[in-house]
Amino acid sequence: MAQEIDVQSIIDPVCGMEVDPVKAVKTCYNGIELYFCTDTCKNRFESAPQDYVVNQRKGFWRRYLERLNKATGGRPPSCHSI
């Protein structure tokens, strides 16, 4: 009696297609395995991963600097002007 393996389908981050992780093309990004429907999608991802990765959690310091930059319009504080 052969056991049937229930393989979870995964979404290709480039085209949004559902892929079978057993048959899919894969790559590793920041320690996470990602699966793609074709080499074309994998190559697109590898050329610009920031376009396809969902925003990762930001730490306190990064959030602070983004708020500071937004509040000052990117200009340095007046005490640092030349």
PDB file with one MODEL, atoms N, CA, C and O in Angstrom:
MODEL        1
ATOM      1  N   MET A   1       0.845  -1.177   0.000  1.00  0.00           N
ATOM      2  CA  MET A   1       0.000   0.000   0.000  1.00  0.00           C
ATOM      3  C   MET A   1       0.892   1.243   0.000  1.00  0.00           C
ATOM      4  O   MET A   1       1.646   1.474   0.946  1.00  0.00           O
ATOM      5  N   ALA A   2       0.804   2.017  -1.037  1.00  0.00           N
ATOM      6  CA  ALA A   2       1.605   3.233  -1.154  1.00  0.00           C
ATOM      7  C   ALA A   2       0.941   4.367  -0.391  1.00  0.00           C
ATOM      8  O   ALA A   2      -0.277   4.543  -0.439  1.00  0.00           O
ATOM      9  N   GLN A   3       1.756   5.123   0.306  1.00  0.00           N
ATOM     10  CA  GLN A   3       1.225   6.283   1.026  1.00  0.00           C
ATOM     11  C   GLN A   3       1.201   7.481   0.098  1.00  0.00           C
ATOM     12  O   GLN A   3       2.116   7.691  -0.698  1.00  0.00           O
ATOM     13  N   GLU A   4       0.150   8.253   0.211  1.00  0.00           N
ATOM     14  CA  GLU A   4       0.044   9.473  -0.583  1.00  0.00           C
ATOM     15  C   GLU A   4       0.629  10.622   0.218  1.00  0.00           C
ATOM     16  O   GLU A   4       0.258  10.840   1.371  1.00  0.00           O
ATOM     17  N   ILE A   5       1.525  11.340  -0.388  1.00  0.00           N
ATOM     18  CA  ILE A   5       2.168  12.466   0.291  1.00  0.00           C
ATOM     19  C   ILE A   5       1.381  13.726  -0.013  1.00  0.00           C
ATOM     20  O   ILE A   5       1.128  14.047  -1.175  1.00  0.00           O
ATOM     21  N   ASP A   6       0.997  14.435   1.031  1.00  0.00           N
ATOM     22  CA  ASP A   6       0.272  15.696   0.866  1.00  0.00           C
ATOM     23  C   ASP A   6       1.300  16.819   0.797  1.00  0.00           C
ATOM     24  O   ASP A   6       1.861  17.225   1.815  1.00  0.00           O
ATOM     25  N   VAL A   7       1.534  17.306  -0.394  1.00  0.00           N
ATOM     26  CA  VAL A   7       2.517  18.366  -0.600  1.00  0.00           C
ATOM     27  C   VAL A   7       1.798  19.708  -0.591  1.00  0.00           C
ATOM     28  O   VAL A   7       0.845  19.920  -1.341  1.00  0.00           O
ATOM     29  N   GLN A   8       2.260  20.600   0.258  1.00  0.00           N
ATOM     30  CA  GLN A   8       1.665  21.928   0.343  1.00  0.00           C
ATOM     31  C   GLN A   8       2.089  22.741  -0.870  1.00  0.00           C
ATOM     32  O   GLN A   8       3.266  22.767  -1.230  1.00  0.00           O
ATOM     33  N   SER A   9       1.135  23.398  -1.490  1.00  0.00           N
ATOM     34  CA  SER A   9       1.465  24.272  -2.616  1.00  0.00           C
ATOM     35  C   SER A   9       1.992  25.597  -2.094  1.00  0.00           C
ATOM     36  O   SER A   9       1.570  26.089  -1.047  1.00  0.00           O
ATOM     37  N   ILE A  10       2.904  26.149  -2.833  1.00  0.00           N
ATOM     38  CA  ILE A  10       3.552  27.400  -2.448  1.00  0.00           C
ATOM     39  C   ILE A  10       3.385  28.388  -3.591  1.00  0.00           C
ATOM     40  O   ILE A  10       3.305  27.991  -4.754  1.00  0.00           O
ATOM     41  N   ILE A  11       3.331  29.677  -3.262  1.00  0.00           N
ATOM     42  CA  ILE A  11       3.129  30.724  -4.262  1.00  0.00           C
ATOM     43  C   ILE A  11       4.478  31.261  -4.740  1.00  0.00           C
ATOM     44  O   ILE A  11       5.349  31.596  -3.937  1.00  0.00           O
ATOM     45  N   ASP A  12       4.632  31.334  -6.049  1.00  0.00           N
ATOM     46  CA  ASP A  12       5.813  31.936  -6.675  1.00  0.00           C
ATOM     47  C   ASP A  12       5.771  33.435  -6.362  1.00  0.00           C
ATOM     48  O   ASP A  12       4.790  34.093  -6.708  1.00  0.00           O
ATOM     49  N   PRO A  13       6.812  34.003  -5.714  1.00  0.00           N
ATOM     50  CA  PRO A  13       6.780  35.418  -5.334  1.00  0.00           C
ATOM     51  C   PRO A  13       6.827  36.388  -6.512  1.00  0.00           C
ATOM     52  O   PRO A  13       6.516  37.567  -6.342  1.00  0.00           O
ATOM     53  N   VAL A  14       7.205  35.924  -7.690  1.00  0.00           N
ATOM     54  CA  VAL A  14       7.316  36.810  -8.848  1.00  0.00           C
ATOM     55  C   VAL A  14       5.994  36.901  -9.600  1.00  0.00           C
ATOM     56  O   VAL A  14       5.484  37.999  -9.824  1.00  0.00           O
ATOM     57  N   CYS A  15       5.434  35.759  -9.992  1.00  0.00           N
ATOM     58  CA  CYS A  15       4.225  35.777 -10.825  1.00  0.00           C
ATOM     59  C   CYS A  15       2.957  35.450 -10.055  1.00  0.00           C
ATOM     60  O   CYS A  15       1.857  35.648 -10.571  1.00  0.00           O
ATOM     61  N   GLY A  16       3.088  34.949  -8.821  1.00  0.00           N
ATOM     62  CA  GLY A  16       1.920  34.630  -8.018  1.00  0.00           C
ATOM     63  C   GLY A  16       1.312  33.269  -8.315  1.00  0.00           C
ATOM     64  O   GLY A  16       0.263  32.923  -7.772  1.00  0.00           O
ATOM     65  N   MET A  17       1.958  32.504  -9.165  1.00  0.00           N
ATOM     66  CA  MET A  17       1.451  31.183  -9.538  1.00  0.00           C
ATOM     67  C   MET A  17       1.682  30.190  -8.401  1.00  0.00           C
ATOM     68  O   MET A  17       2.691  30.260  -7.700  1.00  0.00           O
ATOM     69  N   GLU A  18       0.741  29.269  -8.227  1.00  0.00           N
ATOM     70  CA  GLU A  18       0.891  28.223  -7.229  1.00  0.00           C
ATOM     71  C   GLU A  18       1.830  27.157  -7.784  1.00  0.00           C
ATOM     72  O   GLU A  18       1.628  26.673  -8.898  1.00  0.00           O
ATOM     73  N   VAL A  19       2.859  26.786  -7.013  1.00  0.00           N
ATOM     74  CA  VAL A  19       3.844  25.814  -7.483  1.00  0.00           C
ATOM     75  C   VAL A  19       3.976  24.657  -6.500  1.00  0.00           C
ATOM     76  O   VAL A  19       3.731  24.808  -5.303  1.00  0.00           O
ATOM     77  N   ASP A  20       4.359  23.524  -7.017  1.00  0.00           N
ATOM     78  CA  ASP A  20       4.625  22.338  -6.210  1.00  0.00           C
ATOM     79  C   ASP A  20       6.092  22.397  -5.795  1.00  0.00           C
ATOM     80  O   ASP A  20       6.965  22.374  -6.663  1.00  0.00           O
ATOM     81  N   PRO A  21       6.396  22.473  -4.491  1.00  0.00           N
ATOM     82  CA  PRO A  21       7.788  22.613  -4.059  1.00  0.00           C
ATOM     83  C   PRO A  21       8.680  21.440  -4.461  1.00  0.00           C
ATOM     84  O   PRO A  21       9.900  21.591  -4.525  1.00  0.00           O
ATOM     85  N   VAL A  22       8.098  20.288  -4.730  1.00  0.00           N
ATOM     86  CA  VAL A  22       8.891  19.131  -5.144  1.00  0.00           C
ATOM     87  C   VAL A  22       9.409  19.313  -6.570  1.00  0.00           C
ATOM     88  O   VAL A  22      10.525  18.899  -6.883  1.00  0.00           O
ATOM     89  N   LYS A  23       8.602  19.931  -7.434  1.00  0.00           N
ATOM     90  CA  LYS A  23       8.957  20.088  -8.843  1.00  0.00           C
ATOM     91  C   LYS A  23       9.490  21.479  -9.186  1.00  0.00           C
ATOM     92  O   LYS A  23      10.011  21.688 -10.281  1.00  0.00           O
ATOM     93  N   ALA A  24       9.366  22.416  -8.271  1.00  0.00           N
ATOM     94  CA  ALA A  24       9.681  23.818  -8.563  1.00  0.00           C
ATOM     95  C   ALA A  24      11.182  24.103  -8.575  1.00  0.00           C
ATOM     96  O   ALA A  24      11.982  23.365  -8.001  1.00  0.00           O
ATOM     97  N   VAL A  25      11.530  25.189  -9.244  1.00  0.00           N
ATOM     98  CA  VAL A  25      12.893  25.729  -9.220  1.00  0.00           C
ATOM     99  C   VAL A  25      13.004  26.499  -7.910  1.00  0.00           C
ATOM    100  O   VAL A  25      12.059  27.184  -7.519  1.00  0.00           O
ATOM    101  N   LYS A  26      14.140  26.400  -7.226  1.00  0.00           N
ATOM    102  CA  LYS A  26      14.238  27.095  -5.941  1.00  0.00           C
ATOM    103  C   LYS A  26      15.553  27.837  -5.797  1.00  0.00           C
ATOM    104  O   LYS A  26      16.539  27.566  -6.482  1.00  0.00           O
ATOM    105  N   THR A  27      15.519  28.789  -4.872  1.00  0.00           N
ATOM    106  CA  THR A  27      16.713  29.534  -4.501  1.00  0.00           C
ATOM    107  C   THR A  27      16.601  29.861  -3.023  1.00  0.00           C
ATOM    108  O   THR A  27      15.538  29.698  -2.425  1.00  0.00           O
ATOM    109  N   CYS A  28      17.682  30.314  -2.440  1.00  0.00           N
ATOM    110  CA  CYS A  28      17.695  30.675  -1.031  1.00  0.00           C
ATOM    111  C   CYS A  28      17.964  32.176  -0.920  1.00  0.00           C
ATOM    112  O   CYS A  28      18.891  32.696  -1.541  1.00  0.00           O
ATOM    113  N   TYR A  29      17.144  32.868  -0.123  1.00  0.00           N
ATOM    114  CA  TYR A  29      17.308  34.307   0.079  1.00  0.00           C
ATOM    115  C   TYR A  29      17.185  34.593   1.567  1.00  0.00           C
ATOM    116  O   TYR A  29      16.151  34.301   2.168  1.00  0.00           O
ATOM    117  N   ASN A  30      18.214  35.154   2.165  1.00  0.00           N
ATOM    118  CA  ASN A  30      18.246  35.453   3.604  1.00  0.00           C
ATOM    119  C   ASN A  30      17.892  34.232   4.448  1.00  0.00           C
ATOM    120  O   ASN A  30      17.188  34.347   5.451  1.00  0.00           O
ATOM    121  N   GLY A  31      18.382  33.069   4.040  1.00  0.00           N
ATOM    122  CA  GLY A  31      18.148  31.848   4.795  1.00  0.00           C
ATOM    123  C   GLY A  31      16.784  31.214   4.580  1.00  0.00           C
ATOM    124  O   GLY A  31      16.446  30.243   5.257  1.00  0.00           O
ATOM    125  N   ILE A  32      15.998  31.741   3.655  1.00  0.00           N
ATOM    126  CA  ILE A  32      14.659  31.210   3.379  1.00  0.00           C
ATOM    127  C   ILE A  32      14.642  30.635   1.974  1.00  0.00           C
ATOM    128  O   ILE A  32      15.077  31.282   1.022  1.00  0.00           O
ATOM    129  N   GLU A  33      14.132  29.401   1.850  1.00  0.00           N
ATOM    130  CA  GLU A  33      14.012  28.802   0.524  1.00  0.00           C
ATOM    131  C   GLU A  33      12.775  29.352  -0.169  1.00  0.00           C
ATOM    132  O   GLU A  33      11.685  29.353   0.404  1.00  0.00           O
ATOM    133  N   LEU A  34      12.942  29.814  -1.389  1.00  0.00           N
ATOM    134  CA  LEU A  34      11.840  30.324  -2.196  1.00  0.00           C
ATOM    135  C   LEU A  34      11.709  29.454  -3.433  1.00  0.00           C
ATOM    136  O   LEU A  34      12.706  28.972  -3.972  1.00  0.00           O
ATOM    137  N   TYR A  35      10.467  29.254  -3.884  1.00  0.00           N
ATOM    138  CA  TYR A  35      10.186  28.366  -5.005  1.00  0.00           C
ATOM    139  C   TYR A  35       9.567  29.145  -6.156  1.00  0.00           C
ATOM    140  O   TYR A  35       8.782  30.069  -5.945  1.00  0.00           O
ATOM    141  N   PHE A  36       9.932  28.758  -7.382  1.00  0.00           N
ATOM    142  CA  PHE A  36       9.497  29.465  -8.581  1.00  0.00           C
ATOM    143  C   PHE A  36       8.970  28.477  -9.609  1.00  0.00           C
ATOM    144  O   PHE A  36       9.365  27.311  -9.628  1.00  0.00           O
ATOM    145  N   CYS A  37       8.069  28.959 -10.466  1.00  0.00           N
ATOM    146  CA  CYS A  37       7.493  28.094 -11.500  1.00  0.00           C
ATOM    147  C   CYS A  37       8.494  27.814 -12.615  1.00  0.00           C
ATOM    148  O   CYS A  37       8.471  26.729 -13.197  1.00  0.00           O
ATOM    149  N   THR A  38       9.364  28.756 -12.923  1.00  0.00           N
ATOM    150  CA  THR A  38      10.342  28.589 -14.007  1.00  0.00           C
ATOM    151  C   THR A  38      11.654  29.281 -13.646  1.00  0.00           C
ATOM    152  O   THR A  38      11.732  30.042 -12.682  1.00  0.00           O
ATOM    153  N   ASP A  39      12.672  28.999 -14.438  1.00  0.00           N
ATOM    154  CA  ASP A  39      13.957  29.689 -14.264  1.00  0.00           C
ATOM    155  C   ASP A  39      13.823  31.184 -14.535  1.00  0.00           C
ATOM    156  O   ASP A  39      14.547  31.990 -13.952  1.00  0.00           O
ATOM    157  N   THR A  40      12.900  31.554 -15.418  1.00  0.00           N
ATOM    158  CA  THR A  40      12.695  32.971 -15.737  1.00  0.00           C
ATOM    159  C   THR A  40      12.279  33.746 -14.492  1.00  0.00           C
ATOM    160  O   THR A  40      12.822  34.815 -14.214  1.00  0.00           O
ATOM    161  N   CYS A  41      11.313  33.208 -13.740  1.00  0.00           N
ATOM    162  CA  CYS A  41      10.874  33.879 -12.511  1.00  0.00           C
ATOM    163  C   CYS A  41      12.001  33.906 -11.482  1.00  0.00           C
ATOM    164  O   CYS A  41      12.185  34.907 -10.790  1.00  0.00           O
ATOM    165  N   LYS A  42      12.748  32.821 -11.380  1.00  0.00           N
ATOM    166  CA  LYS A  42      13.875  32.769 -10.443  1.00  0.00           C
ATOM    167  C   LYS A  42      14.914  33.830 -10.803  1.00  0.00           C
ATOM    168  O   LYS A  42      15.421  34.523  -9.921  1.00  0.00           O
ATOM    169  N   ASN A  43      15.230  33.959 -12.077  1.00  0.00           N
ATOM    170  CA  ASN A  43      16.216  34.953 -12.512  1.00  0.00           C
ATOM    171  C   ASN A  43      15.726  36.378 -12.270  1.00  0.00           C
ATOM    172  O   ASN A  43      16.507  37.247 -11.884  1.00  0.00           O
ATOM    173  N   ARG A  44      14.434  36.617 -12.497  1.00  0.00           N
ATOM    174  CA  ARG A  44      13.873  37.951 -12.210  1.00  0.00           C
ATOM    175  C   ARG A  44      14.015  38.278 -10.737  1.00  0.00           C
ATOM    176  O   ARG A  44      14.407  39.386 -10.371  1.00  0.00           O
ATOM    177  N   PHE A  45      13.691  37.300  -9.886  1.00  0.00           N
ATOM    178  CA  PHE A  45      13.801  37.509  -8.452  1.00  0.00           C
ATOM    179  C   PHE A  45      15.243  37.809  -8.062  1.00  0.00           C
ATOM    180  O   PHE A  45      15.507  38.760  -7.327  1.00  0.00           O
ATOM    181  N   GLU A  46      16.167  37.000  -8.551  1.00  0.00           N
ATOM    182  CA  GLU A  46      17.571  37.164  -8.177  1.00  0.00           C
ATOM    183  C   GLU A  46      18.163  38.480  -8.666  1.00  0.00           C
ATOM    184  O   GLU A  46      19.119  38.983  -8.076  1.00  0.00           O
ATOM    185  N   SER A  47      17.606  39.046  -9.739  1.00  0.00           N
ATOM    186  CA  SER A  47      18.121  40.325 -10.228  1.00  0.00           C
ATOM    187  C   SER A  47      17.628  41.505  -9.396  1.00  0.00           C
ATOM    188  O   SER A  47      18.288  42.543  -9.354  1.00  0.00           O
ATOM    189  N   ALA A  48      16.477  41.364  -8.731  1.00  0.00           N
ATOM    190  CA  ALA A  48      15.940  42.457  -7.903  1.00  0.00           C
ATOM    191  C   ALA A  48      15.048  41.896  -6.797  1.00  0.00           C
ATOM    192  O   ALA A  48      13.833  42.090  -6.838  1.00  0.00           O
ATOM    193  N   PRO A  49      15.622  41.205  -5.807  1.00  0.00           N
ATOM    194  CA  PRO A  49      14.802  40.576  -4.769  1.00  0.00           C
ATOM    195  C   PRO A  49      13.984  41.566  -3.945  1.00  0.00           C
ATOM    196  O   PRO A  49      12.909  41.222  -3.454  1.00  0.00           O
ATOM    197  N   GLN A  50      14.480  42.784  -3.791  1.00  0.00           N
ATOM    198  CA  GLN A  50      13.755  43.778  -2.998  1.00  0.00           C
ATOM    199  C   GLN A  50      12.392  44.112  -3.599  1.00  0.00           C
ATOM    200  O   GLN A  50      11.508  44.590  -2.889  1.00  0.00           O
ATOM    201  N   ASP A  51      12.213  43.869  -4.885  1.00  0.00           N
ATOM    202  CA  ASP A  51      10.930  44.139  -5.530  1.00  0.00           C
ATOM    203  C   ASP A  51       9.880  43.090  -5.192  1.00  0.00           C
ATOM    204  O   ASP A  51       8.687  43.330  -5.383  1.00  0.00           O
ATOM    205  N   TYR A  52      10.301  41.940  -4.696  1.00  0.00           N
ATOM    206  CA  TYR A  52       9.379  40.827  -4.488  1.00  0.00           C
ATOM    207  C   TYR A  52       9.237  40.382  -3.042  1.00  0.00           C
ATOM    208  O   TYR A  52       8.290  39.668  -2.712  1.00  0.00           O
ATOM    209  N   VAL A  53      10.145  40.781  -2.182  1.00  0.00           N
ATOM    210  CA  VAL A  53      10.091  40.365  -0.789  1.00  0.00           C
ATOM    211  C   VAL A  53       9.197  41.328  -0.024  1.00  0.00           C
ATOM    212  O   VAL A  53       9.327  42.546  -0.145  1.00  0.00           O
ATOM    213  N   VAL A  54       8.292  40.768   0.761  1.00  0.00           N
ATOM    214  CA  VAL A  54       7.434  41.623   1.579  1.00  0.00           C
ATOM    215  C   VAL A  54       8.282  42.322   2.625  1.00  0.00           C
ATOM    216  O   VAL A  54       9.325  41.816   3.038  1.00  0.00           O
ATOM    217  N   ASN A  55       7.825  43.483   3.047  1.00  0.00           N
ATOM    218  CA  ASN A  55       8.588  44.269   4.016  1.00  0.00           C
ATOM    219  C   ASN A  55       8.866  43.448   5.259  1.00  0.00           C
ATOM    220  O   ASN A  55       7.967  42.850   5.850  1.00  0.00           O
ATOM    221  N   GLN A  56      10.107  43.436   5.632  1.00  0.00           N
ATOM    222  CA  GLN A  56      10.484  42.735   6.842  1.00  0.00           C
ATOM    223  C   GLN A  56      10.325  43.685   8.017  1.00  0.00           C
ATOM    224  O   GLN A  56      10.316  44.904   7.850  1.00  0.00           O
ATOM    225  N   ARG A  57      10.202  43.120   9.191  1.00  0.00           N
ATOM    226  CA  ARG A  57      10.014  43.924  10.384  1.00  0.00           C
ATOM    227  C   ARG A  57      11.219  44.839  10.576  1.00  0.00           C
ATOM    228  O   ARG A  57      12.369  44.421  10.443  1.00  0.00           O
ATOM    229  N   LYS A  58      10.927  46.084  10.889  1.00  0.00           N
ATOM    230  CA  LYS A  58      11.989  47.066  11.082  1.00  0.00           C
ATOM    231  C   LYS A  58      12.275  47.191  12.572  1.00  0.00           C
ATOM    232  O   LYS A  58      11.372  47.111  13.405  1.00  0.00           O
ATOM    233  N   GLY A  59      13.529  47.385  12.885  1.00  0.00           N
ATOM    234  CA  GLY A  59      13.917  47.585  14.269  1.00  0.00           C
ATOM    235  C   GLY A  59      13.644  49.020  14.706  1.00  0.00           C
ATOM    236  O   GLY A  59      13.281  49.873  13.896  1.00  0.00           O
ATOM    237  N   PHE A  60      13.824  49.267  15.989  1.00  0.00           N
ATOM    238  CA  PHE A  60      13.570  50.587  16.558  1.00  0.00           C
ATOM    239  C   PHE A  60      14.384  51.666  15.849  1.00  0.00           C
ATOM    240  O   PHE A  60      13.850  52.708  15.469  1.00  0.00           O
ATOM    241  N   TRP A  61      15.668  51.409  15.677  1.00  0.00           N
ATOM    242  CA  TRP A  61      16.546  52.426  15.112  1.00  0.00           C
ATOM    243  C   TRP A  61      16.147  52.785  13.690  1.00  0.00           C
ATOM    244  O   TRP A  61      16.131  53.967  13.344  1.00  0.00           O
ATOM    245  N   ARG A  62      15.824  51.808  12.859  1.00  0.00           N
ATOM    246  CA  ARG A  62      15.415  52.084  11.476  1.00  0.00           C
ATOM    247  C   ARG A  62      14.106  52.890  11.448  1.00  0.00           C
ATOM    248  O   ARG A  62      13.976  53.827  10.660  1.00  0.00           O
ATOM    249  N   ARG A  63      13.143  52.531  12.300  1.00  0.00           N
ATOM    250  CA  ARG A  63      11.878  53.289  12.346  1.00  0.00           C
ATOM    251  C   ARG A  63      12.142  54.728  12.774  1.00  0.00           C
ATOM    252  O   ARG A  63      11.570  55.660  12.208  1.00  0.00           O
ATOM    253  N   TYR A  64      13.009  54.913  13.776  1.00  0.00           N
ATOM    254  CA  TYR A  64      13.343  56.253  14.252  1.00  0.00           C
ATOM    255  C   TYR A  64      13.968  57.088  13.139  1.00  0.00           C
ATOM    256  O   TYR A  64      13.573  58.236  12.931  1.00  0.00           O
ATOM    257  N   LEU A  65      14.938  56.525  12.423  1.00  0.00           N
ATOM    258  CA  LEU A  65      15.603  57.268  11.352  1.00  0.00           C
ATOM    259  C   LEU A  65      14.646  57.606  10.213  1.00  0.00           C
ATOM    260  O   LEU A  65      14.751  58.679   9.620  1.00  0.00           O
ATOM    261  N   GLU A  66      13.717  56.710   9.901  1.00  0.00           N
ATOM    262  CA  GLU A  66      12.734  57.006   8.856  1.00  0.00           C
ATOM    263  C   GLU A  66      11.815  58.150   9.275  1.00  0.00           C
ATOM    264  O   GLU A  66      11.499  59.026   8.469  1.00  0.00           O
ATOM    265  N   ARG A  67      11.386  58.140  10.546  1.00  0.00           N
ATOM    266  CA  ARG A  67      10.532  59.239  11.034  1.00  0.00           C
ATOM    267  C   ARG A  67      11.296  60.557  11.046  1.00  0.00           C
ATOM    268  O   ARG A  67      10.750  61.596  10.675  1.00  0.00           O
ATOM    269  N   LEU A  68      12.546  60.519  11.468  1.00  0.00           N
ATOM    270  CA  LEU A  68      13.378  61.720  11.502  1.00  0.00           C
ATOM    271  C   LEU A  68      13.578  62.275  10.098  1.00  0.00           C
ATOM    272  O   LEU A  68      13.465  63.483   9.886  1.00  0.00           O
ATOM    273  N   ASN A  69      13.869  61.415   9.153  1.00  0.00           N
ATOM    274  CA  ASN A  69      14.064  61.834   7.770  1.00  0.00           C
ATOM    275  C   ASN A  69      12.785  62.442   7.200  1.00  0.00           C
ATOM    276  O   ASN A  69      12.833  63.441   6.481  1.00  0.00           O
ATOM    277  N   LYS A  70      11.646  61.837   7.524  1.00  0.00           N
ATOM    278  CA  LYS A  70      10.362  62.357   7.040  1.00  0.00           C
ATOM    279  C   LYS A  70      10.064  63.726   7.663  1.00  0.00           C
ATOM    280  O   LYS A  70       9.582  64.629   6.979  1.00  0.00           O
ATOM    281  N   ALA A  71      10.350  63.877   8.954  1.00  0.00           N
ATOM    282  CA  ALA A  71      10.057  65.130   9.652  1.00  0.00           C
ATOM    283  C   ALA A  71      10.958  66.275   9.202  1.00  0.00           C
ATOM    284  O   ALA A  71      10.517  67.424   9.165  1.00  0.00           O
ATOM    285  N   THR A  72      12.194  65.987   8.863  1.00  0.00           N
ATOM    286  CA  THR A  72      13.138  67.046   8.496  1.00  0.00           C
ATOM    287  C   THR A  72      13.287  67.216   6.995  1.00  0.00           C
ATOM    288  O   THR A  72      13.997  68.110   6.533  1.00  0.00           O
ATOM    289  N   GLY A  73      12.619  66.360   6.235  1.00  0.00           N
ATOM    290  CA  GLY A  73      12.752  66.430   4.786  1.00  0.00           C
ATOM    291  C   GLY A  73      14.147  66.039   4.321  1.00  0.00           C
ATOM    292  O   GLY A  73      14.571  66.418   3.230  1.00  0.00           O
ATOM    293  N   GLY A  74      14.862  65.279   5.150  1.00  0.00           N
ATOM    294  CA  GLY A  74      16.202  64.835   4.783  1.00  0.00           C
ATOM    295  C   GLY A  74      17.289  65.851   5.073  1.00  0.00           C
ATOM    296  O   GLY A  74      18.465  65.590   4.819  1.00  0.00           O
ATOM    297  N   ARG A  75      16.909  67.014   5.605  1.00  0.00           N
ATOM    298  CA  ARG A  75      17.905  68.045   5.934  1.00  0.00           C
ATOM    299  C   ARG A  75      18.502  67.762   7.312  1.00  0.00           C
ATOM    300  O   ARG A  75      17.797  67.265   8.190  1.00  0.00           O
ATOM    301  N   PRO A  76      19.776  68.064   7.520  1.00  0.00           N
ATOM    302  CA  PRO A  76      20.377  67.863   8.840  1.00  0.00           C
ATOM    303  C   PRO A  76      19.816  68.889   9.827  1.00  0.00           C
ATOM    304  O   PRO A  76      19.336  69.945   9.412  1.00  0.00           O
ATOM    305  N   PRO A  77      19.871  68.591  11.123  1.00  0.00           N
ATOM    306  CA  PRO A  77      19.415  69.555  12.127  1.00  0.00           C
ATOM    307  C   PRO A  77      20.192  70.870  12.000  1.00  0.00           C
ATOM    308  O   PRO A  77      21.328  70.874  11.527  1.00  0.00           O
ATOM    309  N   SER A  78      19.585  71.979  12.420  1.00  0.00           N
ATOM    310  CA  SER A  78      20.212  73.294  12.259  1.00  0.00           C
ATOM    311  C   SER A  78      21.511  73.421  13.051  1.00  0.00           C
ATOM    312  O   SER A  78      22.373  74.220  12.686  1.00  0.00           O
ATOM    313  N   CYS A  79      21.664  72.660  14.110  1.00  0.00           N
ATOM    314  CA  CYS A  79      22.911  72.729  14.878  1.00  0.00           C
ATOM    315  C   CYS A  79      24.080  72.141  14.092  1.00  0.00           C
ATOM    316  O   CYS A  79      25.236  72.333  14.468  1.00  0.00           O
ATOM    317  N   HIS A  80      23.789  71.426  13.001  1.00  0.00           N
ATOM    318  CA  HIS A  80      24.836  70.818  12.187  1.00  0.00           C
ATOM    319  C   HIS A  80      25.012  71.519  10.844  1.00  0.00           C
ATOM    320  O   HIS A  80      25.753  71.041   9.986  1.00  0.00           O
ATOM    321  N   SER A  81      24.339  72.641  10.660  1.00  0.00           N
ATOM    322  CA  SER A  81      24.465  73.320   9.367  1.00  0.00           C
ATOM    323  C   SER A  81      25.837  73.974   9.250  1.00  0.00           C
ATOM    324  O   SER A  81      26.454  74.354  10.245  1.00  0.00           O
ATOM    325  N   ILE A  82      26.284  74.089   8.040  1.00  0.00           N
ATOM    326  CA  ILE A  82      27.617  74.652   7.791  1.00  0.00           C
ATOM    327  C   ILE A  82      27.492  76.099   7.398  1.00  0.00           C
ATOM    328  O   ILE A  82      28.500  76.758   7.145  1.00  0.00           O
TER     329      ILE A  82
ENDMDL
END
